[in-house]
Amino acid sequence: MNYKNMRAMVESKEFDGLTKSTSFRCDPRILEIEEGFNARPIDQEHVEAFKASIRAGATIPRLLVKSIDNRIIVRDGHHRREAYLQLISEGEDIRAIDVDEFGGNDADAIALLLTSAQGKPLTPLQAGQQYAKLLKYGWKVNEIASKVGKSSSHVSQMLQLTGADEDVKGMVTRKEVSATTALASVIKHGSGAKKHLDDGLQKARLSGKSKATAKEIEGGTPKSLVIAIEVEIESGGTFKADIQCPKYAALINYLRGTEKS
């Protein structure tokens, strides 16, 4: 029988290792992950931090899970699950942990992933990939922005970065250029962004650096742009830097969107 939720699974008494208290008590070893769901690859340093907290007796936020086809799938807490499993393999006697059942749909789960305070922060590319998934579920850009606490321009530009050439995204992933620099190049040069980024990276390497900045790629950022941005910040937004520097309007809008990060 395919039970509709964890409560029904507990009440059936067919599942060893799964009990319910005020939430649910679950053996970490029966928790599963959905391949490709978690936007963040497991970071061992992040796992070690959770392990240290667990060993010290600190309170760890409950994992959010969902029952799918009688399996218990993690929706929020991939690093915490990994920490518990590693501690068990190292000899810790952890038989059950508290978990809460997530009641939303798949789109809600992605929104949770984007806003969870417990998870390791998403990179711009990882966030853009999740925004793209929400678009496929029928969400509008302004709805995504409202849900994750960002501006619509930020969401649009992360989507633009996600849609860039794979080589450009690879440079960002390898930290050869920043997401901001790559995005500015994509906006300015379109399909020619890769060549400009490659040229800038070569200049940086000749100078003994492993990462190219806007200076190597575009010849530096005009002093007037820096001043305009500073004035906008100091004015609380009444002064608009993009009016003073219209050539860099897209980059200014992107920076406005990151202020809430």
C-alpha positions as CSV (number, residue, x, y, z in Angstrom):
1,M,0.0,0.0,0.0
2,N,1.2,3.5,-0.8
3,Y,0.6,5.6,2.3
4,K,-0.2,9.3,1.8
5,N,2.1,10.7,4.6
6,M,4.4,9.7,7.5
7,R,1.6,9.7,10.1
8,A,-0.2,7.0,8.1
9,M,3.1,5.1,7.8
10,V,3.6,5.2,11.5
11,E,0.0,4.1,12.2
12,S,0.4,1.1,9.9
13,K,3.2,-0.3,12.1
14,E,4.8,-1.7,9.0
15,F,8.0,0.4,9.1
16,D,10.8,-0.4,11.6
17,G,12.9,2.6,12.7
18,L,10.0,5.1,12.3
19,T,8.0,6.4,15.3
20,K,6.1,9.5,16.2
21,S,6.3,11.8,19.2
22,T,5.2,15.5,19.0
23,S,7.0,15.4,15.6
24,F,8.5,12.2,14.3
25,R,11.4,10.1,15.5
26,C,13.4,8.6,12.6
27,D,16.5,6.5,12.3
28,P,18.9,8.7,10.2
29,R,19.9,5.6,8.2
30,I,16.5,5.3,6.6
31,L,16.5,8.9,5.4
32,E,17.0,9.2,1.7
33,I,18.0,12.1,-0.6
34,E,16.5,12.8,-4.0
35,E,19.2,12.7,-6.7
36,G,19.6,16.2,-8.1
37,F,17.3,18.0,-5.7
38,N,19.9,19.6,-3.4
39,A,21.4,22.6,-5.2
40,R,24.5,22.4,-3.0
41,P,27.1,19.6,-3.3
42,I,28.0,18.2,0.1
43,D,30.6,20.4,1.7
44,Q,32.7,18.3,4.2
45,E,33.7,21.4,6.2
46,H,30.0,22.3,6.7
47,V,29.3,18.7,7.7
48,E,32.2,18.8,10.3
49,A,30.7,21.9,11.8
50,F,27.4,20.1,12.4
51,K,29.2,17.0,13.7
52,A,31.0,19.2,16.3
53,S,27.8,20.8,17.4
54,I,26.1,17.4,17.7
55,R,29.0,16.0,19.8
56,A,28.8,19.0,22.0
57,G,25.1,18.4,22.7
58,A,23.9,21.5,20.9
59,T,20.4,21.6,19.6
60,I,20.3,20.9,15.9
61,P,17.3,22.1,13.9
62,R,15.1,19.3,12.8
63,L,15.3,18.0,9.3
64,L,12.3,18.6,7.1
65,V,11.3,15.4,5.3
66,K,8.6,14.2,3.0
67,S,7.2,10.7,2.4
68,I,7.2,9.7,-1.2
69,D,6.2,6.2,-2.2
70,N,6.7,5.0,1.4
71,R,10.3,6.4,1.4
72,I,11.4,9.2,3.7
73,I,13.0,11.9,1.6
74,V,15.0,14.8,2.9
75,R,13.7,18.2,1.8
76,D,15.8,20.4,4.1
77,G,18.9,19.2,6.0
78,H,21.1,17.3,3.6
79,H,24.3,18.3,5.4
80,R,22.7,17.5,8.8
81,R,21.8,14.1,7.5
82,E,25.3,13.5,6.3
83,A,26.7,14.6,9.7
84,Y,24.5,12.1,11.6
85,L,25.4,9.3,9.2
86,Q,29.1,10.0,9.6
87,L,28.9,10.1,13.3
88,I,27.1,6.7,13.3
89,S,29.8,5.3,11.1
90,E,32.4,6.6,13.6
91,G,30.8,4.8,16.5
92,E,28.3,7.3,17.9
93,D,25.1,5.5,19.2
94,I,22.5,7.6,17.3
95,R,19.4,5.6,16.9
96,A,16.7,8.2,16.1
97,I,16.5,12.0,15.6
98,D,13.5,14.3,15.5
99,V,12.2,15.3,12.0
100,D,9.3,17.3,10.8
101,E,7.1,16.5,7.8
102,F,7.2,19.0,4.9
103,G,3.7,19.5,3.6
104,G,4.4,21.6,0.5
105,N,4.7,20.6,-3.2
106,D,7.9,20.3,-5.2
107,A,7.9,24.0,-6.1
108,D,7.5,24.9,-2.4
109,A,10.4,22.6,-1.6
110,I,12.6,24.5,-4.0
111,A,11.5,27.8,-2.5
112,L,12.4,26.4,0.9
113,L,15.8,25.4,-0.4
114,L,16.4,29.0,-1.5
115,T,15.3,30.6,1.8
116,S,16.5,28.1,4.4
117,A,18.5,29.7,7.1
118,Q,20.2,26.4,8.0
119,G,21.7,25.5,4.6
120,K,25.0,26.5,3.2
121,P,24.5,29.7,1.1
122,L,23.8,29.1,-2.5
123,T,26.2,30.5,-5.1
124,P,24.7,32.8,-7.8
125,L,24.7,30.0,-10.3
126,Q,23.1,27.6,-7.9
127,A,20.4,30.1,-7.1
128,G,19.8,30.8,-10.8
129,Q,19.3,27.1,-11.4
130,Q,16.7,27.0,-8.7
131,Y,15.0,30.1,-10.1
132,A,14.8,28.4,-13.5
133,K,13.1,25.4,-11.9
134,L,10.5,27.6,-10.4
135,L,9.9,29.3,-13.8
136,K,9.1,25.8,-15.2
137,Y,6.6,25.3,-12.4
138,G,4.8,28.5,-13.7
139,W,6.1,31.0,-11.2
140,K,6.7,34.5,-12.4
141,V,9.9,36.4,-11.8
142,N,8.3,38.9,-9.4
143,E,6.7,36.0,-7.5
144,I,10.1,34.3,-7.1
145,A,11.7,37.6,-6.1
146,S,9.0,38.2,-3.4
147,K,9.4,34.6,-2.1
148,V,13.2,34.7,-1.7
149,G,13.5,38.4,-0.6
150,K,15.4,39.6,-3.6
151,S,14.6,42.2,-6.3
152,S,13.1,41.1,-9.6
153,S,16.2,42.4,-11.4
154,H,18.4,40.2,-9.3
155,V,16.3,37.1,-10.2
156,S,16.2,38.0,-13.9
157,Q,20.0,38.5,-14.0
158,M,20.7,35.2,-12.1
159,L,18.5,33.5,-14.7
160,Q,20.5,35.2,-17.4
161,L,23.7,34.0,-15.9
162,T,22.3,30.5,-15.6
163,G,21.4,30.6,-19.3
164,A,25.0,31.7,-20.3
165,D,27.4,29.6,-22.3
166,E,28.6,26.5,-20.3
167,D,32.2,27.6,-20.6
168,V,31.3,30.9,-19.0
169,K,29.5,29.1,-16.2
170,G,32.5,26.8,-15.8
171,M,34.8,29.8,-15.3
172,V,32.5,31.0,-12.5
173,T,32.3,27.6,-10.9
174,R,36.1,27.3,-11.0
175,K,36.3,30.8,-9.5
176,E,38.4,32.1,-12.4
177,V,36.0,35.1,-12.6
178,S,33.3,36.3,-10.2
179,A,29.6,35.9,-11.0
180,T,29.3,39.7,-11.1
181,T,32.1,40.0,-13.7
182,A,30.8,37.1,-15.8
183,L,27.3,38.6,-15.8
184,A,28.5,42.0,-16.8
185,S,30.4,40.4,-19.7
186,V,27.4,38.4,-20.8
187,I,25.2,41.5,-20.7
188,K,27.7,43.6,-22.6
189,H,29.0,41.0,-25.1
190,G,26.3,38.3,-25.4
191,S,27.7,35.2,-27.1
192,G,31.1,36.9,-27.3
193,A,31.4,36.9,-23.5
194,K,33.6,33.8,-23.4
195,K,36.3,35.3,-25.6
196,H,36.4,38.5,-23.5
197,L,36.6,36.5,-20.3
198,D,39.3,34.2,-21.7
199,D,41.3,37.2,-22.8
200,G,41.0,38.7,-19.3
201,L,42.0,35.5,-17.7
202,Q,45.1,35.3,-19.8
203,K,46.1,38.8,-18.7
204,A,45.5,37.9,-15.1
205,R,47.7,34.7,-15.4
206,L,50.5,36.7,-17.0
207,S,50.4,38.9,-13.9
208,G,50.6,35.8,-11.7
209,K,46.9,35.8,-10.7
210,S,44.5,32.9,-11.0
211,K,41.3,35.0,-11.1
212,A,40.4,37.7,-13.6
213,T,38.8,40.9,-12.4
214,A,36.8,43.5,-14.4
215,K,40.1,45.4,-14.7
216,E,41.7,42.7,-16.8
217,I,38.5,42.0,-18.8
218,E,37.1,45.4,-19.5
219,G,40.1,47.7,-18.7
220,G,38.8,48.7,-15.2
221,T,35.7,50.2,-13.8
222,P,35.3,54.0,-14.3
223,K,35.9,56.1,-11.2
224,S,32.6,57.9,-12.0
225,L,30.7,54.6,-11.7
226,V,32.1,53.9,-8.2
227,I,31.3,57.4,-7.1
228,A,27.8,57.2,-8.5
229,I,27.1,53.9,-6.6
230,E,28.5,55.4,-3.4
231,V,26.2,58.4,-3.8
232,E,23.2,56.2,-4.4
233,I,23.9,54.2,-1.2
234,E,24.4,57.3,0.8
235,S,21.2,58.9,-0.5
236,G,19.2,55.8,0.4
237,G,18.2,55.3,-3.2
238,T,16.9,58.8,-4.0
239,F,19.9,59.3,-6.3
240,K,20.0,56.8,-9.2
241,A,23.5,55.7,-10.3
242,D,22.2,54.2,-13.6
243,I,21.0,57.7,-14.7
244,Q,24.5,59.0,-14.1
245,C,26.2,55.9,-15.7
246,P,23.6,54.5,-18.2
247,K,26.2,52.3,-19.9
248,Y,26.5,50.2,-16.6
249,A,22.7,50.2,-15.8
250,A,22.5,46.4,-15.9
251,L,25.4,46.0,-13.5
252,I,24.0,48.6,-11.2
253,N,20.7,46.8,-11.1
254,Y,22.4,43.6,-10.3
255,L,24.3,45.2,-7.4
256,R,21.0,46.6,-6.1
257,G,19.6,43.1,-6.1
258,T,22.5,41.7,-4.0
259,E,22.1,44.2,-1.2
260,K,19.5,41.9,0.4
261,S,21.8,38.9,0.4
